[in-house]
Amino acid sequence: MSITELGSIGEFVSGLAVLITLIYLAVQVRQTRKVVMAQAYHSRSEALQDLSMRVAESESLSQIQAKLWNHGWPDDTSAFHELSETQQEQYRAYATAHMHRMSNLIHQYHQGLLTEEYYDRGIRGTIVMWTKVWEGADVRIATTATLREVHREALRLKEDSTP
């Protein structure tokens, strides 16, 4: 075998090695994406579960929420203003936690960790509903860019739903 033939075989083998490496990397990227998506799902589920359990485990927060929802909250905000200052602050902190959760979800969506369908069917409706809560509870929009984005998205959705 001549040097030229050996060189050709070497090029073929190195090309094949590059192809195998690229296939391997593609498989690894796909598996890593699945793991990241699973972690993001777990994080979303855990955050919602944590907020729900805080209400379930707190007698005072459960009473506040029951009183508000039984009086037409969030469409009717009069019940919120009948709460004591302490109760208002407690519920405002709970509503702010939900705002942070929405911020996280919007960030995950922009990072490609949520599908368009999940965003359209889950997040948008939640933002619309929670915007009423945030406004009714006088939750101040935080200074972080992502929370301002939640507010902008809420305003946009509100405008889209206005006839």
N, C-alpha and C positions, 0 to 999 in steps of 0.2 A: 504494500500500500504506500502510495506517495504521500508526501506532506500535505498536498492539496486535498487529497481524499480524506486524510485524518482531520484536517481543518474543517472540511464540510461536515463530517460526522460530529465533530466537536460543536459546531454551530447548531446542528440539528438537536443534539442532546441538550445544549444550553437553552435553546428555544423551547424545547419540551419541558425543561425544568421550570422556566419562567411561566409557561402555560399552567402547569400543575400548581405552582405557587399562587398564581392568580385565582385559580378555581378554589384552592384551599382558603385564600383570603376572603373570597366572596361568600363561601359557606360560613366562615367565622363571623363576618360582618352581619350576615342574616341571623345567625344564632344570637349574637350580641344584641341586635335590635330587638329580638323576641324577649330576651332577658330584661332589657331596659323597659320595654312596653309593659311587661309583667310587673316590674318594680313600680312603674308609674301608676298602674292600675291599683296595685296594693296600697300605694301611698294615698291615692284618692279615696279608696274604700276606708282606709284606716282613719283618715282625717274626718270624714263624714260620721263614721262610727263613733269617734271620740267626741265630736260635738253632740251627737244624739245622746250618748251616755252621760254627758255632763248635765243635760236636762233631766234625764231619767234619774240620776243620782242626787240631784239637788232639789230638795222639796220646794225651796223658795223660787227657783227658776222654773220649775214645773208649774207652780201656782201662777207665776207671772204669765207664762206662755198660755196656760189654759184660760186665764182671765182675758188676755188679749184676743185669742182666737175665738172665744165665745162671744165677744163683742164686735165681731166683724173685722178684726185686724187682718191684714194691713190696710184694707180699703177704708175702714173707719178708724181714724187715729185718736179719737177722743178717749178711748180706754187707756192709751199709753199715758196721757197727761193726767189721768186719775191715779196713776201709780205714785208711790212715794219717790223721793229723789234717789234713795238707795236702790229701789227696784228699777227705776229708769236707768241708772248707771249700770246695774247688773245686766239688764237686757241689752243695753247699748254695747257693752263689752262682748256679749254673746253674738250680737249682730255684726260687730266689727270682726270677730273671729271668722264669721262666714264670708265677710268681704275679703279677708286674707285668703280664705280657701278659694274663692272665685279668682283672685289674683293668681294663685298657683295654677289653677286650671287653665286660665288664659295663657299663662307662660308655657305650660305643657303643650297647649294647642299650637302655639307659635314655634315650638321646638319640634313639631311633627310627632308628638307622642300621643295625640288624640286625633281620631278621625274627624272628618268634616261632619259626618252623620252624628257622632257623639256631641260635637260642638253645637250643631243646629238643634238637635232634639233634647239635649240635656242642659248644656250650659246656658244657652240663650234664654230659655224659659225660666231657668233658675235666677238668672240675672234680672229678668223682668220682675219676677215675684219679689226677690230680695231688694230691688231698688225701692219698692213701696215700703218695705220694712225699714231700710236705711233712711229714707226720707222721713218716715213717720217717727222714727226713734231719734231723729236729729243726729245721725251718725255723720261725723265730719269726714270728708274725704281726706285720707292720709296724704302725706307729701311724696310718697314713693311713686315713681313713674308708672309702675304696673297697677297700683291701686287707682291712679288717675285714669288708666286705661280701662279698668272695670267701669268707672263712672262714665267715661266717654262711650263705651259700648252700651251701657244702660240707656244713656240719652239717645244714642242712635237707634236702638231697638224701640224706644218709646216713640220716636219720630216715625219709624217705619210702621208702627201699629196704629198711628193716628190717622183716621179717615180723611 
